């Protein structure tokens, strides 16, 4: 690969003769540049996943809230990035910390010298993209009924403290990393963390108006655009290659290709399994569940894409696709109103994907990555499974408890949920003073008057 890159660079020098007199770059310099370019591309893919989340949440909710969904996502990604720069990165990866929290590198500055390459700036961009993805997952529990001010407050706490602490425990040299917890790209760190925050919000906000009848039966509150949700899943699927394969942080050994390979298999199996289970149980192939099955497969394979063989990636995806269907039914029966199914797609599948390494991690891949040990099915006994279980329980409990306390304070001090009147007219108008679809909404208002 290096020879091909050097050859290509030589061709470029022929096109630009003035460059030919410059010092020929060494193979190691070229390789570093290619690795850095891949990390930058991966970060861009992860940031573009926010477009998928905008379409997913907007399409899964009602038209009267579509503009709000889009606007608050851009706002919170912006605010979250500033908070991650100020304190979040330091708590996650600060070099002067301990087994429980990082300390240092606050208001992070990678250096301003142009005389040498400093790759740490790209690592920051990549990790910041992960942090704000986890935040967007959390917003699923806020959907269609939370005040805009609550998004602001929770962004400060979640990106500034909650997410970084979990990231430090597993990726930043914390106590779970010391135990050998295997979470290659974030089934727990990113997805379960966001889902547990969403669960705290959903419980405190209570269901949307009209979701449940007096006898406890649930009503369907359909999203306004299923094409948006399908396009969202495709965008997220593509972005996931930056998410998972980008976590290899380079291309020189080709391992990022293996990670991408397993990622594709897990996603595909999740989509197929979810479609088939709804066909069998409901007699109809439900599109929403199929879309969630693809995402569940992606979430589940995120922890294990670097640790398992391809056949196991398919099994993990298949189980996730079936599991997400029953998880969606469970939360609805428990009267937990989850408009975009964040608890099932990111929470339940995140748990499943994390535990999967305790069964399927191979000794060769564990040794290659330098993380943890082989799983139960490969002669590793229950040791790795216990570490995976511990990481799920500890991280999940921490995120839920802290999120619940913070949001309970918000609820008591400034209010968390919009008024009944505001919820009925929609957050576009009540929180922003304008509809996301002004022509359609005004036409509907005229017809109803």
Residue pairs with C-beta under 8 A, 6 or more apart in sequence:
1 34
1 251
1 252
1 254
2 27
2 30
2 31
2 252
5 30
5 31
5 34
6 25
6 27
6 30
9 25
9 30
12 19
13 19
13 20
14 20
25 33
31 252
32 117
32 119
33 117
34 251
34 252
35 119
35 249
35 250
35 251
35 252
36 117
36 119
36 122
38 246
38 250
38 251
38 256
39 119
39 122
39 123
39 126
39 246
39 249
39 250
40 122
40 125
41 242
41 246
42 126
42 241
42 242
42 243
42 245
42 246
42 247
43 122
43 125
43 126
43 129
43 242
43 246
44 242
45 238
45 239
45 241
45 242
45 243
45 246
46 126
46 129
46 130
46 133
46 239
46 242
46 243
46 246
47 129
47 132
48 235
48 239
48 242
49 133
49 235
49 236
49 239
49 240
49 242
49 243
50 73
50 74
50 77
50 132
50 133
50 136
51 235
52 232
52 233
52 234
52 235
52 236
52 239
53 73
53 133
53 136
53 137
53 139
53 232
53 236
54 69
54 70
54 73
54 232
55 228
55 229
55 231
55 232
55 235
56 228
56 229
56 232
56 233
56 236
56 340
57 69
57 73
57 139
57 140
57 143
57 339
57 340
58 65
58 66
58 69
58 70
58 224
58 225
58 228
58 436
59 223
59 224
59 225
59 226
59 227
59 228
59 229
59 231
59 232
60 143
60 223
60 229
60 288
60 339
60 340
60 341
61 69
61 143
61 144
61 223
61 224
61 339
61 340
62 144
62 221
62 223
62 224
62 426
63 224
63 225
63 426
63 436
63 437
63 440
63 441
64 425
64 426
64 427
64 428
64 429
64 435
64 441
65 143
65 144
65 426
65 427
65 428
65 436
66 224
66 428
66 436
66 437
67 428
67 432
67 434
67 435
67 436
67 437
68 148
68 426
68 427
68 428
68 431
68 432
68 436
69 143
69 436
70 436
71 432
72 139
72 148
72 151
73 136
73 139
75 151
76 132
76 135
76 136
76 139
76 151
76 152
76 155
77 132
77 135
77 136
79 152
79 155
79 156
79 159
80 128
80 131
80 132
80 135
80 155
80 158
80 159
81 128
81 132
83 155
83 156
83 159
83 160
84 127
84 128
84 131
84 132
84 159
84 160
84 164
85 107
85 108
85 124
85 128
86 106
86 107
86 160
87 106
87 160
87 161
87 164
88 128
88 131
88 159
88 160
88 161
88 163
88 164
89 105
89 106
89 108
89 124
89 127
89 128
89 164
90 102
90 103
90 104
90 105
90 106
90 108
90 164
91 97
91 101
91 102
91 103
91 160
91 161
91 164
91 165
91 168
92 102
92 127
92 131
92 163
92 164
92 165
92 167
92 168
92 171
92 172
93 102
93 105
93 127
93 167
93 168
93 171
93 172
94 102
94 103
94 104
94 105
94 106
94 172
95 102
95 104
95 105
96 102
96 103
96 104
97 103
97 104
97 168
97 172
97 173
99 173
99 174
99 175
99 178
100 165
100 168
100 169
100 174
100 175
101 164
101 165
101 168
101 174
102 164
102 168
102 172
102 173
108 124
110 118
110 120
110 121
110 124
111 118
111 120
111 121
123 249
126 246
126 249
127 167
130 167
130 186
130 189
130 190
130 243
131 159
131 163
131 164
131 167
132 159
133 190
133 194
133 243
134 158
134 163
134 186
134 189
134 190
134 191
134 193
134 194
135 155
135 158
135 159
135 163
135 194
136 194
137 190
137 191
137 193
137 194
137 195
137 197
137 198
137 342
137 346
138 154
138 158
138 193
138 194
138 195
138 197
138 198
138 201
138 342
138 403
139 151
139 198
140 194
140 195
140 198
140 338
140 339
140 340
140 341
140 342
140 343
140 346
141 197
141 198
141 199
141 200
141 201
141 202
141 205
141 338
141 342
141 343
142 150
142 151
142 198
142 201
142 205
143 339
143 340
144 208
144 339
144 423
144 427
145 205
145 208
145 417
145 418
145 423
146 201
146 205
146 416
146 417
146 418
147 414
147 415
147 416
147 417
147 418
147 431
148 427
148 431
148 432
149 414
150 407
150 410
150 414
150 416
153 406
153 410
153 414
154 197
154 201
154 403
154 406
154 407
154 410
157 402
157 406
158 197
158 403
161 402
162 193
162 197
162 398
162 399
162 402
162 403
163 189
163 193
165 398
166 188
166 189
166 193
166 395
166 398
166 399
167 189
168 174
169 175
169 176
169 177
169 181
169 391
169 394
169 395
170 176
170 177
170 181
170 183
170 188
170 189
170 391
170 395
171 177
171 183
171 189
176 387
176 390
176 391
176 394
176 395
179 387
179 390
179 391
180 371
180 372
180 373
180 384
180 387
181 188
181 371
181 372
181 387
181 388
181 390
181 391
182 303
182 304
182 307
182 354
182 357
182 361
182 366
182 369
182 371
182 372
182 384
182 387
182 388
183 189
183 302
183 303
183 354
183 357
183 391
184 244
184 247
184 259
184 302
184 303
184 304
184 305
184 306
184 307
184 369
184 371
185 243
185 244
185 246
185 247
185 259
185 302
185 303
185 305
185 306
186 243
186 247
186 302
186 303
187 299
187 300
187 302
187 303
187 304
187 349
187 350
187 351
187 353
187 354
188 303
188 350
188 354
188 391
188 392
188 395
188 396
189 395
190 302
191 299
191 302
191 346
191 347
191 349
191 350
191 353
192 346
192 347
192 350
192 351
192 354
192 392
192 395
192 396
192 399
193 395
193 399
194 342
194 346
195 342
195 343
195 345
195 346
195 347
195 348
195 350
196 347
196 395
196 396
196 399
196 400
196 403
197 399
197 400
197 403
198 338
198 342
198 343
198 346
198 347
199 336
199 343
199 347
199 400
200 399
200 400
200 403
200 404
200 407
201 403
201 407
202 336
202 337
202 338
202 343
203 336
203 404
204 404
204 407
204 408
204 411
204 416
205 416
205 417
206 337
206 417
207 335
207 336
207 337
208 221
208 337
208 339
208 423
209 420
209 423
209 424
210 219
210 221
211 218
211 219
211 221
211 337
212 218
212 219
212 335
212 337
213 219
216 335
218 332
218 333
218 335
221 339
223 229
223 288
223 339
226 287
226 288
229 288
229 291
230 287
230 291
233 291
233 294
233 295
236 295
236 298
237 267
237 294
237 298
240 263
240 267
240 298
240 302
241 260
241 263
243 302
244 259
244 260
244 262
244 263
244 301
244 302
244 305
245 256
245 257
245 259
245 260
245 263
246 256
247 259
247 306
248 255
248 256
248 259
248 306
250 256
255 306
255 368
258 306
259 305
259 306
261 310
262 301
262 304
262 305
262 306
262 308
262 310
262 313
263 298
263 301
263 302
263 305
263 313
265 301
265 310
265 313
265 314
265 317
266 297
266 298
266 300
266 301
266 305
266 313
266 314
266 316
266 317
266 320
267 294
267 297
267 298
267 301
267 317
268 294
268 297
268 317
269 297
269 313
269 314
269 315
269 316
269 317
269 318
269 320
269 321
270 293
270 294
270 295
270 296
270 297
270 298
270 300
270 317
270 318
270 320
270 321
270 324
271 290
271 291
271 293
271 294
271 297
271 321
272 293
272 318
272 321
273 293
273 297
273 317
273 318
273 319
273 320
273 321
273 322
274 289
274 290
274 292
274 293
274 294
274 296
274 321
274 322
274 324
274 325
275 285
275 286
275 289
275 290
275 293
275 321
276 321
277 289
277 321
277 322
277 325
278 284
278 285
278 286
278 289
278 290
278 325
279 285
281 325
288 341
289 324
289 325
289 328
292 324
292 325
292 328
292 341
292 344
292 345
293 320
293 321
293 324
293 325
294 321
295 324
295 345
295 346
295 349
296 320
296 321
296 323
296 324
296 344
296 345
296 348
296 349
297 316
297 317
297 320
297 321
297 349
299 320
299 345
299 346
299 349
299 350
299 353
300 316
300 317
300 319
300 320
300 349
300 350
300 352
300 353
300 356
301 313
301 316
301 317
301 320
301 353
302 350
302 353
303 350
303 353
303 354
303 356
303 357
304 312
304 313
304 316
304 353
304 356
304 357
304 360
304 361
305 313
306 365
306 369
307 357
307 360
307 361
307 362
307 365
307 366
307 369
307 371
307 372
307 375
308 316
308 356
308 357
308 360
308 361
308 362
308 365
309 360
309 362
312 356
312 360
315 360
316 352
316 353
316 356
316 360
319 352
320 349
320 352
320 353
323 348
323 349
323 352
324 341
324 344
324 345
324 348
324 349
327 343
327 344
327 347
327 348
327 349
328 341
328 344
331 338
331 343
331 344
332 338
336 343
338 344
351 392
351 396
354 388
354 391
354 392
355 385
355 388
355 389
355 392
357 372
357 375
357 384
357 388
358 375
358 376
358 382
358 384
358 385
358 386
358 387
358 388
358 389
359 375
359 376
359 377
359 385
360 375
360 377
360 378
361 372
361 373
361 374
361 375
361 378
361 380
361 384
362 374
362 375
362 378
363 373
363 374
363 378
363 379
363 380
366 372
366 373
366 374
366 384
372 384
372 387
373 380
373 383
373 384
374 380
374 384
375 384
375 385
376 382
376 384
376 385
407 416
410 416
411 417
417 423
418 427
418 430
418 431
421 430
422 430
422 431
423 430
426 435
426 441
428 434
428 435
428 436
428 441
429 435
429 441
435 441
435 442
